[in-house]
Amino acid sequence: MVNRHNLLILLILVILLTSGATAFGQDDTTMGTNEGSVTIEWESLEALYRIEVRRDGQVFIDTEQSMNELKLNLAPGFYEYRIHVLNPFGKEVSASEWLPLKVESSRVPYFRVRTPGVIWEGDTGIEMIVESSNLREGTVFHLSNGERWIPAEWHGDGNLYTVRLSETALEPGSWDLEAADPSGMTFVHPEALIVRPNRSPDVKRLDTQEVPPEGLVPIEITGEAFDPEMTVRFEGPGGDLPVVAVEIIEGSRALVYLDMNEAQPGDYTLIVSNPSGGETREENAITVTVPEIEEIIKKQPRFEFQIGYAPTLIIVREDNGTIPVYLGFDFAGIFHSGWKKPFFRGLGVEARAFVGVSGPNDLDNFYINGIGSLDLSGYYRPLVKGRVAPVFLLGIGNMWSGYAKEFGIKNILFIRTGIGMDIVNQRKVTRIGLNFSTGSAGDTFPIVSLMFRRGIRY
C-alpha cells in the first residue's frame, strides 16, 4: 500500500486556463455557461482516480477515471476540487485537500481616451485620462510606436482613470495606447498620444529621384522628426512645384502629392520645415524629366481605313483643255511601320483606290465618262504630342479614263505627291490635303486632286 504522506507530496496540480468569453464584460456565474476550458492535470501514478468539483459547498462533478487530467467547461466563479487515489478494487488510498480553482470571465478592456494628448518632444509628467467600465485588477497599459513599447501605470476610481507614463523619452510621432486584460484580451486606442518635434526634420531618402512633367505624382519622404503640420516645398527652375497634399505617417514618413502638369524640367531642391522653426534643405532632391515622345509610340495605330471626297482636275492639252472630276471618291488602307527609331517610326504605306465620273469639260459637249485609279504610296507622318500631324506622300499609280479612251489612251501612268494633315480624335481621324500628280500617256500633264477623308484607326 502506498504511504499517504508520500502520495500527497507527489500530487502536482497544474491549472491551464484557456479563455473563451461568451459576451463583453461577462461576469455571469450561472452554472453551465461555457466561459472557457479548464484542465486539471496531475502527475500520473498509474492508478484509478476519483475527481470531485464543488461550488458553494455543493459537489456537482464526481467522476472516476484512469487518466491523469480532466477537462472541464466552467462558468466564471470560484470553485474547489480534490483528487482521490483509488486501488484496483476501487477503495480510496489517499486524497488531496480541497484546492481552490478560480475561473475568470474573458473581457475586452475597452476604453476611451477623453483627452488625446499632444505634447512636445522632451515634455515630462505625461498623463492621459481614460474612461472605461471594463478595467479590473491585473490590467496592463503600455504605449507603442512601431516596435517600441513603453509601460504605463494607471489608477483611479469608478469609470475614470489616470494613465501615467513611466518614461518620458518619447520619439516624435503618433503613439497608440493598449490595454491588456488578465484573460489575454486586448484593446488598442490609435494615436492616443502625439509627440511633436521641437527640432528640424531629418530627411533620410526619397522613394524616387526622377519625376515626369505630367499628372498627379506621389513622392514618399522617409526620415525623422516629421511634425503633423510640417510644410514641404520643391524649389527649382520653374519656381515651386504645386503641392496638392501632404500626409504625415507616424512622424517618420511624409507622402507628398505634386501637380506636375506644366512643370519645367530641371533639378529641384526639397525644403521641409517644422512649426518649431527648424528647416532642412536637400539640394537636387528630384529631377523633373523632359517629356518623351516615345510614350506616344505605344498609341500609334498599325492600320487605318479612310474614305472621302476627292474632286480632281486633269489638264490634258496644250490649249489648257481639262477633264474635271466633280464626283470623285477615294478609299485608302494605311499601314504604319511600327518602328520605334527616330524618323523610321513615322514611315508607312498607303494603298488607295479612286472612282468617279469626269466631264463635261465644256457646256457645248455635255457628256460624262467614268474614271478610276489605283496607286501605292509611301508616307511620312512624324510623331507629335498634339492632335494634328502633317503627312507627306510619294507614290506611283495607274488611271483609267473613259474620256482619254476616246483618244486612244487606255492607261495613264502617274507619279503621285501629296501633302496634308491628320486630325486625330481618339480612334477617329480626319485627313485634309492636296495631291499633286504628273500623268504620262505619251505626253505628260498635271493632275490635281483634293484629299478630304474620314477614317478609323486600329
PEWOWO-V380891 format. One record per residue. N is the residue number from 1. RES is the residue in one small letter. PHI is phi in degrees with one decimal (none if undefined). Layout:
N,RES,PHI  N,RES,PHI
//
This chain:
1,m,none  2,v,-76.3  3,n,-61.3  4,r,-60.8  5,h,-65.7  6,n,-67.3  7,l,-66.3  8,l,-65.7  9,i,-66.8  10,l,-76.3  11,l,-76.6  12,i,-108.9  13,l,-106.3  14,v,-117.4  15,i,-101.4  16,l,-112.0  17,l,-107.1  18,t,-118.4  19,s,-72.1  20,g,-162.3  21,a,-57.1  22,t,-92.3  23,a,-163.3  24,f,-66.2  25,g,65.9  26,q,-66.2  27,d,-125.2  28,d,-66.1  29,t,-113.8  30,t,-64.2  31,m,-64.2  32,g,99.4  33,t,-67.2  34,n,-84.9  35,e,-78.0  36,g,-178.6  37,s,-94.5  38,v,-119.5  39,t,-116.9  40,i,-97.8  41,e,-133.2  42,w,-142.4  43,e,-69.6  44,s,-74.0  45,l,-116.8  46,e,53.4  47,a,-137.2  48,l,-96.6  49,y,-124.4  50,r,-122.8  51,i,-116.4  52,e,-119.6  53,v,-130.7  54,r,-134.9  55,r,-143.1  56,d,55.3  57,g,81.0  58,q,-106.5  59,v,-77.9  60,f,-119.9  61,i,-132.5  62,d,-143.7  63,t,-138.2  64,e,-117.3  65,q,-162.0  66,s,-101.4  67,m,-75.8  68,n,-97.7  69,e,-154.3  70,l,-140.3  71,k,-100.6  72,l,-128.6  73,n,-113.4  74,l,-122.2  75,a,-75.5  76,p,-57.6  77,g,155.6  78,f,-107.3  79,y,-128.8  80,e,-135.1  81,y,-146.8  82,r,-147.8  83,i,-122.7  84,h,-105.4  85,v,-99.2  86,l,-111.9  87,n,-84.4  88,p,-56.7  89,f,-96.4  90,g,84.9  91,k,-87.6  92,e,-71.8  93,v,-97.7  94,s,-158.6  95,a,-150.2  96,s,-83.3  97,e,-75.0  98,w,-68.0  99,l,-109.7  100,p,-74.8  101,l,-142.6  102,k,-106.6  103,v,-110.4  104,e,-99.6  105,s,-74.5  106,s,-77.5  107,r,-150.0  108,v,-85.1  109,p,-78.5  110,y,-59.3  111,f,-155.0  112,r,-129.4  113,v,-81.5  114,r,-71.2  115,t,-133.2  116,p,-54.1  117,g,-82.9  118,v,-125.8  119,i,-128.3  120,w,-98.7  121,e,-55.8  122,g,97.2  123,d,-64.1  124,t,-118.3  125,g,62.2  126,i,-83.5  127,e,-134.0  128,m,-131.8  129,i,-99.7  130,v,-119.0  131,e,-118.8  132,s,-162.9  133,s,-116.6  134,n,-125.2  135,l,-91.3  136,r,-145.4  137,e,-58.0  138,g,101.5  139,t,-68.3  140,v,-121.7  141,f,-106.9  142,h,-158.2  143,l,-95.5  144,s,-140.1  145,n,-147.0  146,g,66.6  147,e,-92.8  148,r,-89.2  149,w,-121.8  150,i,-129.4  151,p,-69.2  152,a,-136.0  153,e,-95.9  154,w,-143.0  155,h,-159.0  156,g,154.3  157,d,-128.4  158,g,68.2  159,n,-106.9  160,l,-109.7  161,y,-135.7  162,t,-107.3  163,v,-106.8  164,r,-114.7  165,l,-79.1  166,s,-89.0  167,e,-143.3  168,t,-114.8  169,a,-84.1  170,l,-102.0  171,e,-74.1  172,p,-61.0  173,g,138.1  174,s,-97.4  175,w,-116.3  176,d,-94.2  177,l,-108.7  178,e,-122.0  179,a,-116.7  180,a,-119.5  181,d,-78.2  182,p,-56.4  183,s,-76.7  184,g,101.8  185,m,-73.0  186,t,-130.8  187,f,-144.7  188,v,-120.1  189,h,-102.3  190,p,-71.2  191,e,52.2  192,a,-71.1  193,l,-139.0  194,i,-110.5  195,v,-104.8  196,r,-94.3  197,p,-76.1  198,n,-114.6  199,r,-139.5  200,s,-70.9  201,p,-63.9  202,d,-113.7  203,v,-87.5  204,k,-95.0  205,r,-161.9  206,l,-115.3  207,d,-75.9  208,t,-149.7  209,q,-113.7  210,e,-117.5  211,v,-126.7  212,p,-73.8  213,p,-86.2  214,e,-162.9  215,g,79.9  216,l,-95.8  217,v,-115.2  218,p,-88.8  219,i,-130.2  220,e,-101.6  221,i,-108.9  222,t,-110.9  223,g,-179.1  224,e,-138.1  225,a,58.7  226,f,-90.2  227,d,-81.1  228,p,-56.7  229,e,-106.9  230,m,-64.5  231,t,-99.6  232,v,-129.4  233,r,-134.7  234,f,-123.6  235,e,-108.0  236,g,-159.4  237,p,-63.2  238,g,-100.2  239,g,85.0  240,d,-85.2  241,l,-71.2  242,p,-64.9  243,v,-95.9  244,v,-80.4  245,a,-158.0  246,v,-132.1  247,e,-118.5  248,i,-94.1  249,i,-119.1  250,e,56.7  251,g,71.3  252,s,-129.5  253,r,-136.1  254,a,-128.3  255,l,-101.9  256,v,-112.2  257,y,-108.1  258,l,-112.7  259,d,-89.5  260,m,-94.5  261,n,-63.6  262,e,67.5  263,a,-73.6  264,q,-80.8  265,p,-64.3  266,g,141.2  267,d,-90.9  268,y,-124.5  269,t,-94.1  270,l,-88.2  271,i,-127.6  272,v,-120.5  273,s,-145.4  274,n,-97.1  275,p,-60.4  276,s,-69.4  277,g,111.8  278,g,-76.5  279,e,-135.8  280,t,-130.8  281,r,-119.2  282,e,-120.8  283,e,-67.3  284,n,50.6  285,a,-68.6  286,i,-135.7  287,t,-123.5  288,v,-84.0  289,t,-80.8  290,v,-80.0  291,p,-57.3  292,e,-108.5  293,i,-71.3  294,e,-54.3  295,e,-65.6  296,i,-72.5  297,i,-57.6  298,k,-63.8  299,k,-93.5  300,q,-68.9  301,p,-71.2  302,r,-96.7  303,f,-146.5  304,e,-136.1  305,f,-126.0  306,q,-132.5  307,i,-143.6  308,g,-169.2  309,y,-85.7  310,a,-141.5  311,p,-61.8  312,t,-135.2  313,l,-127.1  314,i,-112.4  315,i,-99.3  316,v,-110.9  317,r,-129.8  318,e,-66.8  319,d,-81.5  320,n,71.6  321,g,-67.2  322,t,-136.8  323,i,-117.9  324,p,-84.2  325,v,-120.2  326,y,-82.1  327,l,-108.6  328,g,-135.5  329,f,-132.9  330,d,-123.4  331,f,-124.8  332,a,-135.6  333,g,-110.4  334,i,-117.0  335,f,-116.1  336,h,-88.4  337,s,-66.5  338,g,81.2  339,w,-72.4  340,k,-112.6  341,k,-76.2  342,p,-53.1  343,f,68.3  344,f,-63.2  345,r,-69.7  346,g,-95.1  347,l,-87.0  348,g,-166.4  349,v,-127.5  350,e,-123.8  351,a,-105.8  352,r,-129.8  353,a,-119.4  354,f,-125.7  355,v,-136.3  356,g,-179.0  357,v,-127.1  358,s,-109.4  359,g,85.6  360,p,-74.2  361,n,-87.4  362,d,-154.6  363,l,-77.4  364,d,-73.4  365,n,-112.9  366,f,-87.7  367,y,-150.2  368,i,-128.9  369,n,-136.5  370,g,-75.8  371,i,-148.3  372,g,-157.7  373,s,-157.7  374,l,-130.0  375,d,-149.9  376,l,-128.3  377,s,-132.9  378,g,-91.1  379,y,-137.9  380,y,-128.6  381,r,-127.2  382,p,-65.5  383,l,-76.2  384,v,-128.7  385,k,-81.0  386,g,-84.6  387,r,-91.8  388,v,-112.6  389,a,-128.4  390,p,-73.9  391,v,-134.3  392,f,-123.2  393,l,-124.4  394,l,-151.4  395,g,-161.7  396,i,-139.0  397,g,-157.6  398,n,-134.6  399,m,-122.3  400,w,-121.2  401,s,-132.5  402,g,-64.4  403,y,-68.7  404,a,-64.6  405,k,-64.4  406,e,-64.8  407,f,-101.2  408,g,82.2  409,i,-101.0  410,k,-88.9  411,n,-128.2  412,i,-118.4  413,l,-78.8  414,f,-146.1  415,i,-103.1  416,r,-103.3  417,t,-125.4  418,g,-151.7  419,i,-143.1  420,g,-163.5  421,m,-142.9  422,d,-102.0  423,i,-107.7  424,v,-107.2  425,n,-133.8  426,q,57.5  427,r,-90.5  428,k,-91.5  429,v,-139.6  430,t,-122.3  431,r,-115.0  432,i,-127.3  433,g,177.7  434,l,-130.6  435,n,-107.0  436,f,-118.2  437,s,-119.7  438,t,-120.2  439,g,-92.1  440,s,-141.8  441,a,-148.3  442,g,93.7  443,d,-106.1  444,t,-101.3  445,f,-155.3  446,p,-83.7  447,i,-132.7  448,v,-121.7  449,s,-142.0  450,l,-93.6  451,m,-108.3  452,f,-141.2  453,r,-127.6  454,r,-119.4  455,g,-160.0  456,i,-134.9  457,r,-109.5  458,y,-126.8
//
